[in-house]
């Protein structure tokens, strides 16, 4: 069944990936009409999230952010498809690194963990590995269809990236550290962990929620550098990425220091252009559920 689904869907995705710019984003506009207007995909979640984190914004302002978000969501989904046939040269024109020298200088001394959020186009973040000299890894969510999963792995390998699951991350980082393998790891770190497994609760966009801090834990254990990746949308189909060092030697930081800096930088990014954040994600679903053990944390 998985093979049949791959055989039937793959040709359509391939055709979409090679459409010229005008047709490609015209298709995105059509998809947006159905996803937003007709089916109302997760509109209730989006509206709840926006009203929750922006209590001072008017109804018109919230509605404007909502509409612009769905336009961007459809663009980004199709841009993920476009990755199928996007060369290193092509992605370099669409995804511009403002200051790659930050990574190049740090990697001379140590490995790096890049922390980013579900913002702008995080799918093309893996192209960063085209510019670094160390081995590149990206943490991803494994696809249930093994044929699509294998295809995605091979596609990302064209951009010098090895995909690893969250379960493989700690083992990979520690193995490379012990064997002196210089590497660059990319992690999307604003996801919502299961409340009962959370080790840290604090404010994110003004609401107390459980926080994923696996990146910090690995960095502090191995002394890796941690860097924040800020991606902004320059225009439709074009992005620019900028690196901000959080800690050069993470062993020298206090507990939660890296995570807190990451959260503040992410909040700043969201407030600048909120329409490019992933509002369909139930990021604040555990609010108000902080266990008594964390009563003094925030």
C-alpha positions in Angstrom: 0.0 0.0 0.0 2.9 2.4 0.8 4.5 1.7 -2.5 1.2 2.3 -4.4 0.7 5.6 -2.6 4.3 6.6 -3.5 3.9 5.6 -7.2 0.6 7.5 -7.5 1.6 10.7 -5.7 5.2 11.1 -6.7 4.6 12.0 -10.4 2.2 14.8 -9.3 4.7 16.2 -6.8 7.5 16.0 -9.4 5.4 18.0 -11.9 4.6 20.7 -9.3 8.3 20.9 -8.4 9.3 22.0 -11.9 6.6 24.5 -12.5 7.8 28.0 -13.5 7.6 30.7 -10.8 4.3 32.3 -11.9 2.4 28.9 -12.2 4.0 27.6 -9.1 2.8 30.4 -6.9 -0.5 30.6 -8.8 -1.1 27.0 -7.7 -0.2 28.1 -4.1 -2.9 30.8 -4.3 -5.5 28.2 -5.5 -4.5 25.8 -2.7 -4.8 28.7 -0.2 -8.3 29.4 -1.3 -9.4 25.8 -0.6 -7.4 25.3 2.6 -8.3 28.6 4.2 -11.7 29.6 2.7 -13.3 26.2 1.8 -12.0 23.7 4.3 -10.9 26.1 7.1 -7.9 23.9 7.9 -7.2 24.4 11.7 -8.6 27.9 11.6 -9.9 27.5 15.1 -6.4 26.6 16.4 -4.9 29.5 14.5 -7.4 32.1 15.8 -7.1 30.7 19.4 -3.3 30.9 19.3 -3.2 34.5 17.8 -5.7 35.8 20.3 -3.9 34.1 23.1 -0.4 35.6 22.4 -1.6 38.9 21.0 -4.3 40.0 23.5 -3.6 43.7 22.7 -4.2 43.4 18.9 -7.6 44.3 17.4 -9.8 41.8 15.7 -8.9 43.3 12.3 -5.2 42.9 13.1 -5.6 39.3 14.1 -7.6 38.6 11.0 -4.9 40.2 8.8 -2.2 38.0 10.4 -4.4 35.0 9.9 -4.9 35.6 6.2 -1.3 36.3 5.6 -0.3 33.2 7.5 -2.3 30.9 5.4 -0.8 32.4 2.2 2.6 31.7 3.6 1.7 28.3 4.8 0.7 27.2 1.3 3.8 28.8 -0.2 6.0 26.9 2.2 4.3 23.6 1.7 4.8 23.9 -2.1 8.4 25.0 -1.6 8.9 21.8 0.3 7.8 20.0 -2.8 10.1 22.1 -5.0 13.1 20.8 -3.0 12.7 17.6 -5.1 14.4 19.3 -8.1 16.2 22.2 -6.5 19.9 22.2 -7.0 22.6 23.7 -4.7 22.9 26.7 -7.1 19.1 27.2 -7.3 18.6 27.1 -3.5 21.5 29.5 -3.0 19.5 32.1 -5.0 16.4 31.6 -3.0 17.9 31.1 0.5 20.6 33.7 1.2 23.0 33.3 4.1 23.8 36.8 5.4 26.8 35.9 7.6 28.0 32.3 7.0 31.4 33.4 8.4 29.9 33.0 11.9 29.7 29.3 11.4 32.9 29.0 9.5 34.9 30.7 12.2 33.3 28.6 15.1 33.6 25.3 13.3 37.4 25.7 13.3 37.4 25.0 17.0 34.3 23.0 17.8 31.0 21.4 16.5 27.8 23.5 16.4 24.2 23.1 17.2 22.0 25.4 15.3 18.7 26.2 17.0 15.7 27.5 15.0 11.9 27.8 15.2 9.0 26.9 12.9 9.4 30.2 11.2 9.5 31.3 7.5 10.9 28.3 5.6 12.6 25.9 8.0 12.7 23.2 5.3 15.4 25.0 3.4 17.5 25.5 6.5 19.2 22.2 5.6 20.9 23.9 2.7 23.2 25.6 5.2 25.2 22.5 5.1 26.3 23.4 1.5 28.4 26.2 3.1 30.1 24.5 6.1 33.1 22.3 6.1 31.9 20.0 8.9 29.5 17.0 8.6 25.9 18.2 8.5 23.0 16.7 10.3 19.4 17.8 10.6 16.9 16.4 13.1 13.6 15.5 11.4 10.3 13.7 11.9 10.4 10.4 10.2 7.7 9.8 7.6 5.5 6.8 8.1 5.6 5.9 4.4 9.1 4.3 4.1 9.3 5.1 0.3 8.7 8.8 0.8 11.0 8.7 3.9 13.8 7.2 1.9 13.3 9.7 -0.9 13.4 12.6 1.4 16.7 11.3 2.9 18.3 11.0 -0.5 17.0 14.4 -1.6 18.5 16.1 1.5 21.8 14.2 0.9 22.2 16.3 -2.2 22.6 19.3 0.1 25.3 17.5 2.2 22.8 16.8 5.0 22.3 13.5 6.9 18.8 13.3 8.4 18.5 11.8 11.9 15.4 11.3 14.0 15.0 12.8 17.4 15.6 9.4 18.9 18.9 9.1 17.1 20.1 12.6 18.0 21.8 12.2 21.4 23.5 9.0 20.3 24.8 10.7 17.1 26.1 13.8 18.9 27.8 11.9 21.6 29.3 9.4 19.2 30.8 12.2 17.0 32.0 14.0 20.1 33.9 11.0 21.5 35.4 10.3 18.1 36.4 13.9 17.4 34.1 14.2 14.4 33.4 17.9 13.7 29.8 18.3 12.9 27.0 20.9 12.5 23.5 19.9 13.8 20.3 21.7 12.9 17.3 21.5 15.4 13.9 23.0 15.3 13.5 23.7 19.0 10.2 25.4 19.6 8.0 22.3 19.5 5.8 21.4 22.4 7.0 18.3 24.4 4.6 16.0 26.2 3.8 17.7 29.5 4.7 14.7 31.7 8.1 14.4 30.0 9.1 18.0 30.2 12.1 19.0 32.3 11.5 22.7 32.1 8.6 25.1 32.1 8.8 28.8 31.4 7.1 31.6 29.5 7.0 31.6 25.7 5.1 34.6 24.2 3.8 35.4 27.7 2.3 32.0 28.4 3.9 29.4 30.7 4.4 26.1 28.8 6.7 23.1 28.8 9.8 23.7 26.8 12.0 21.4 24.7 15.6 21.8 25.9 17.3 18.7 24.4 19.5 20.9 22.2 20.8 22.7 25.3 21.4 19.5 27.2 23.5 18.0 24.5 25.4 21.2 23.9 26.2 21.6 27.6 27.3 18.0 28.0 29.7 18.1 25.0 30.8 21.7 25.0 29.4 22.4 21.5 28.7 25.9 20.4 25.0 26.9 20.1 23.8 29.4 17.4 20.4 30.9 16.8 19.2 30.9 13.2 16.9 33.7 12.2 15.2 33.3 8.9 13.2 36.1 7.3 11.1 36.2 4.1 12.6 38.8 1.8 9.9 38.3 -0.8 7.8 35.4 -2.2 10.0 32.4 -2.6 13.1 34.1 -1.3 14.5 34.0 2.2 17.6 35.3 4.1 19.2 33.6 7.1 21.3 35.2 9.8 23.2 33.6 12.6 23.5 34.8 16.2 25.9 33.0 18.5 24.2 32.1 21.8 27.2 30.3 23.5 30.6 29.4 22.0 31.4 26.9 24.7 28.0 25.7 26.1 29.6 24.0 29.0 30.3 27.4 30.5 26.6 28.4 30.6 24.1 28.1 33.4 21.3 25.7 33.2 18.4 27.0 31.0 20.5 30.0 29.9 20.8 28.7 26.3 17.1 27.8 26.1 16.0 31.1 27.5 18.1 33.1 25.0 16.7 31.0 22.2 13.2 31.7 23.4 13.7 35.4 23.6 15.3 35.5 20.1 12.4 33.5 18.8 9.8 35.8 20.4 11.5 38.8 18.9 11.4 37.2 15.4 7.7 36.3 15.8 6.7 39.8 16.9 8.5 41.4 13.9 6.4 39.4 11.4 3.9 37.1 13.1 2.4 35.9 9.8 5.4 33.7 9.1 5.2 31.6 12.3 3.5 28.1 12.4 0.2 29.0 14.1 -1.5 25.7 13.2 0.7 24.0 15.8 -0.9 23.6 19.2 2.2 25.1 20.9 0.3 26.3 24.0 -2.0 23.3 24.6 -0.4 22.5 27.9 -0.8 26.0 29.4 -2.1 26.0 32.9 -1.0 22.4 33.5 2.4 23.0 35.1 3.0 20.4 37.8 3.6 21.5 41.3 7.2 20.3 41.0 7.8 23.2 38.7 6.1 25.8 40.8 9.2 28.0 41.2 10.3 27.6 37.5 9.7 30.5 35.1 
